[in-house]
Amino acid sequence: MNDELKDFLDSKVEQYNTPAFIKDDPVCIPHLFTKKQDIEIAALFASIFAWGNRTIIIKKSKDLLQRMDYAPYDFILNHEENDLKKLLGFKHRTFNDTDLLYFVHFLHHHYTSNKSLETAFTLGMNENEETIENGLNHFFEYFFSMEDAPARTKKHIASPNKKSTCKRLNMFLRWMVRSDKKGVDFGIWKKMTPAQLVCPIDVHVARVAYRFNLLQRNQIDWTAGLELTTNLRLLDPNDPVKYDFALFGLGVVEKF
């Protein structure tokens, strides 16, 4: 990778990795909270909802939080059967209340015996793994290990085993793991490192990556995400996914 490209992309990271970026992005949803578990839960839902128009994603995320009285962790952990009626009728694109009720069921199960959602990923990983691939595969299996998991809900949780880009979960993990004190990402998970993250990739990010020869693979899938991340490591081996800010900003905001 040439120094000119690194300097250009570093400048774009600086441009977009700022608090000013937060208000128009789904990451604004977990920023409504200070308690670790509230941040995790809000971030998970905001990332799962994150396809399509960002304004609508934010609106739907706030709709859900309002139904949980803006106390998602307390709602997840302490709700009674009657409280679940507040969730009925919720819908965002193909995500509906059947999916939502199962998410709540799983999260209640997990938080009953875990203080953080981080373990849902890291229990599937060994130390010193190059990427979070096994963690994502473990999360999928663990998430759907509950009795009566709806088949329809499986389309809302991606996994590398299914060749998915895992774009939304990779974005969620970026929020939770990266820690650069810039104010956007939270860095509240410590059992994974930024170096292990995989860059979220979609058609917009891929378009920019092709232009800079950061990606050759035609199919936008998990392998493409790994290829892009491998090339980004040449620019910064310890924090390759910081360039998500640059690629997203160029592709979505600047229509590069």
N, C-alpha and C positions, 0 to 999 in steps of 0.2 A: 504494500500500500504506500502511495506516495505522500509526502509531507503536506502537499498542497490540499489533497482531499481531506486529510486528517484536520488540518487547520480550518477548512471550510465547515466540515461537519461539527467540529468542536464549537465553532462560532454559533451554529444553529442550535446546538444543545444549550448554550448559554442564553440564547434568545428565548427559547421555549420552556426551559426548566426554571421557571420563576413562579412566584405566587400569583402573578397576573394570569397565568395559564389556567388556574384552578377553576374559576367561576364558570367557564363555558365547557368544562370537561366533566365526565362522570366521576372523576376523582374528587370533585367537590362534595360528593355524598358522604364518604367516610370522614371528610374534614369537618363535618357537622358535629363530630364527637371527640371526646378526649379519653374515655375509658377504652382500654385495649380491645376488649371483647366486642364493644359496640362498633369500634372501627373495623374489626375483622368482618363482622356480620354485614354491616352496611357496605363494605367494600366488595364482599362476595356477591351480594345481590346486584350492586351497581355494575359489576363486571359481567355478570351473567346476562343482564339486560342490555349490555353494550353492543348492540348492532342496530344500524339505522341512524336516524336523526338524533344528534346529541341532546338537543333541547327536550325531545320527547323522552329519551332515556332518563334524564335528570328529573323530569316531571313525574314519570312512573315510579322512579325510585323514592321520591318524596311521598307519593301516594301510599306506597307500601309502608314507609316509616310512620306516616300519620296513623295508619291502621294499627301499628304497634306502639302508639303513643310516644313516638320518638324515643323509645327505650328498648331497642331491639334485643339486647342481651337479657334484660329482665323479662321481656315477653317470651323469648325462647325458653328460658329456664323455668319460669314460674307460671306460665299460662294455664288456665283451666279449660276444659272442653268448651265451655260457653264462649270463651274469648276468641276461639278460632272462627266464630261466625263473622267477625270483623274482616276476615281475610277472603270470605266468599265473594265471588264476582270480580276479583282482581284478574287483570289480563294485560299482558304486554306482548304484542305480536303473537307468537305461538306458545308463549309461556302463560299458563292459566292457573286457576286456584287448585286444581289437582296437583300440579307441579309444586306450587307454593306450600301446600299442606305437607307434602313429603319432605321438602327442604326443611320446614320447621321441625318435623318429626326427627329427621336425621340430626339436625343441629342440637336439639334437646338431648338426644341420646349422647352425642359427642361431648357436649359441655357438662353433662352430668358427671363425667369422669375425667375430663381434661380442662385445664385452665385456658388453653389457647387452641385455635384451629390449626396452628402450625404443625402439631403432631399428626394431624390427618394426612399430611404430605410426607413428613420426615420419617415416619415409621416405615415407609417403603424404601428408604434410601440407606445406603452404606456410607461410611465416611469417605471423603475424598473422591466422590463420584464427579465426573466431569460436568454433567448437566443434571437438571431436575427431572429428567425423563422418567425414571423409576418412581419418583415421588408422585408425578401426575398419574401414572398408571395405577399406583396404589390408591390414590385418592378416589379414582373412578370405582375401583373394586370395593373399597371401604364404603363409599357413599351409597352404593346400591346393594350393600349386604343386609340391609334391614328387610324384615319380613314385609311382603306385599308392596315392594317397590314398583311403582307404575312403569310399565314398559315405555310409555310415551315420554317420561321424564328423562330417559337416557339420552335423548338428543340435545339436552341442555348442559350436559357435562361431557366435555371432550376428553380424549386420551390419545397419547402417541400410538398405542396399540391399534387404534382405529385409523391411523394415518392422518388424523386431524391436525391442523395447524396449532390447535389449542390456544388460539389468539387471546381469547378473553381470560382464560386462566393464567396465561403467561403475563398478561397485563396486571391481573390481581396480584400475582407473586412479585412483580416489579414494585408495585405499591407497598407491599408488606416488607420486602427484603432490602431494597436499595436505601442507603442512608448517606446522603451527601449534604444534609443541612441546608438545602436550597428551598425547602418548604413544601415541595409537591409530594414526593414519596415519603413514606412514614418510617421505614427502617426499624420496625418493631419486632421483626422476627430475626433471630440470631443463629438458628441452627442450619440455615442455608446461607450461602454467600452470594453476593452480586455476580461473581465470576461464574456461578453455576446456572444463572438464569438464561432463558432462551428468548430471543427478541420476538415480541408479538409481530405477526406478519399477516397482512391482507393484501388485496389488489393494489391499494394506494401505496403502501410501504414497498411492495414488490416492484411497482413501477419505478420508484425512485432508486431502489437497489439495483435494478437492471441498468439504469442510466450510468451508475457509478461502478459497474462491473463488480458489485458486491454479491450478485446472485446470477447464476447461470441456469438453474433448474427451471423448466417451463411450468411444471405442476406446482401449484401453491399448496403445500402440505407440510407435514412435520419435518420431512427431510429438507425441504426448502428453508424452514425456520432454522434448522441446525446449520445449513450451509451459510446462511446470512450471518448467524451468530459467530461461526468460526471465522469469517472474514472480518467481522467487527472486533473480534479479539486481537486481530493484528493492529488495530488502532488503539485499543485499551484492553489488555488481557484481564485486568481486575474488575472492570465494570463495562463490559461490551454493550449492555442493554441501555446504557445512558443514551446511546444513539437512536433509541426509539423516539426520543423527543425530536431529534433532527429529521428523521425519516418521516415521522407522522406530520410534523410541521410543514415540511416541504410538500408532502403528498396530499394532505387534506386541507391545510390552511392556505398554502401558496399555490396549490394545483400544479406543482412543478412537473 
